[in-house]
């Protein structure tokens, strides 16, 4: 398997965490793994507000890293989601 295939994709981080090994091959500090696991357990027990709300949140959070603001806003509208909110723009686009 190539190094790139090990460090790309939606679950690359989860795989590395489960193995306890960072992408550079060094072990992840057990204290960091323990803290991460305890916080993720709390998140795992949180009541969800709905699938489409979570989908939109993920689209905005990740899309803002890759897609210009106006384009992402239009893509949200075209897909039937609410447009970018002022707080989304301020946080993700630093405006």
Number of C-alpha atoms within 10 A of each C-alpha: 5 6 9 10 9 14 16 10 9 8 11 15 16 10 14 17 18 10 11 17 15 15 16 8 9 9 13 15 11 10 9 12 14 11 11 12 13 12 11 12 11 9 11 10 8 9 7 10 8 8 9 10 13 12 12 17 13 12 15 22 14 12 18 19 12 9 13 11 18 11 12 18 20 15 16 17 13 11 9 9 15 13 18 18 11 9 11 17 15 11 12 15 12 8 9
